[in-house]
Amino acid sequence: MTARGMMTADTPYIIVWDPRKEGPDFVRKALREAFLKASKRVVVRVIADDISYMEQLREILSEFIAQTIIVERIRGSGE
Amino acid sequence: MSMTFDIVITTDRSMMSDHHHHEFLGFMTTGPAFGVPEWLWGWIAAPKPKVDKLGRPKVAPYGLRKIEAALQDAGFNAAVVDPDHIDKHLDTMKVLMIGHHDFFAYGPPSSEWWTITGKEPYNRVSFRRFMESPAIREAKRRGVKIIVGGPAAWQWLWALDEWRKWGVDTVVDGEAERVVVDLAKKALAGEELPDYVFIGPADVPQTVEEIPNINHASVNGLVEIMRGCPRGCKFCSVTLRPWRSIPIEKVLDEIKVNMSEGEKGIILHSEDVLLYYADGIRPRPEPLIKLHSAVRQLTDEPIGWSHASLAAIAYAEEKHKLVTKITDILFSSKKQRYLGVEVGLETGSIKLARKIMPAKAAPYRIEEYPEVVERAFAIMHEHNIIPAATLIAGLPGEEPDDVVATTELVERLRPYRSLIVPMFFVPMGAFKNLEWFRRNSIRPEHVELLKATLRHSAYWARDIVDRFYLKGSRYVLVRAAIKWIVNYIERKAEEAARAVEVRAGGG
């Protein structure tokens, strides 16, 4: 699913995150960049098979309150 | 209307209750059973509401009613259903939406009772029981999508084991009236759902007109008159939301919905009722008098306030005699003798107040805050307004003299009829090792504060229960049970405080 289908109007800022390759700081940096570009909506696509990635992401999510953030999983590719 | 629903909206018993028509009894769900068996605690705090043949409750939490309205208005076959009647919809239900104030008891005051007593609070036990009930497990087995949300949505990020085990599909955090419609479409179309949605300012209802009116009765007739708060206190998330007052016609329409379904109570909900259409943080007489007069004209039943700030109470009375004018309107009905309200006292320390809530005393200076608190308590006492005041203790940056200042203020408030409840800040990491947290974070001065609030609240609780809150023969059993618990707490208070002291390493 895409964020464009989920919400309406503005094109969302897309972040693709592979927790096996990059730490959560990658997402923090990208969310900051999205904020500086005044994106109203951000989609974080996580390459993972389950929600364990949330353990790394939860603190970061609480730092960003000015945008809609949608976290979706690209399932089955976290092998 | 079809006889079963595609989308069922619900919550567990600790929330799906009218609390014997006394909102404050609902607070008991945030603690573990104390002095009485758990079934009796549950019956006092959260009795079952009446339901129809389809299991739809006569009343439901306001937040669930808003989601129901958003979905029904968008054409979905959706309804709020009581947690004991979910099985009636297993054959048609495709989406189950669950809301809560405190799914896992990680929020105040549940986290505090849990820390102090070492026992899981009733709401946490009740929610787990609900999620592990045969009906919910069967729903999941049949592929029903589970979407959770509400003010406690953030807690799921700290409950990954339960998220996995119970098969939650999506966690939604924020004002969801718009977003829930998109999610429902996706879920019913069998599309993949996101794990998590945080709703930012661009996706909350952009105008008050866009906020749907409830279609069915809310618990104790609660209706919102305002969203958001302009004070910007650092420990409060409400302040992050846009600040909007709801037009009087819309408020009255919702009250009429409640009345048409037999719900007699009225609670005007706002983070600060006196800031309804205010001039910044200065209460204005005209909108408040208009609102209260209009509601009083609709009904002679008691009208309650959810929350008010102490600074607004002091300013409204001192500048405009507004508390007198509003209570004159409310008490013009013989059915209303008092007004209950929650107030955030937070701290008696000017130093700490300056750091965490610099605008809390506005329009007065923050240096005057303790005096503003005392003046507001005196005004409320004179006008038969009974506050349930909360304190916040244990915040990072708090020093021993801050706690002592708060304890001294609590002692100065003794002449004023009120309940005072301390809320200890409990960081998420504490739940992994409660004993460690007690030893390292609860200090002797916290124990003194706890004792002072227990003494104050036990002193006033009997007076409030007897003379104001639970009058009449139909509440005889509830009244007896509450008094038993108050007596028990009083008997045990010193013992409990000593136990905390010892656990905290202070004794």
Interface residues (C-beta under 8 A of the other chain):
Chain A: M1 G5 M6 M7 T8 D10 K40 R41 V46 D50 I51 S52 M54 E55 L57 R58 L61 S62 F64 I65 A66 Q67 T68 I69 I70 V71 E72 R73 R75
Chain B: W154 L157 W158 L160 W163 R164 V179 D182 L183 K186 E191 E192 L193 P194 D195 Y196 V197 F198 I199 G200 P201 A202 D203 L240
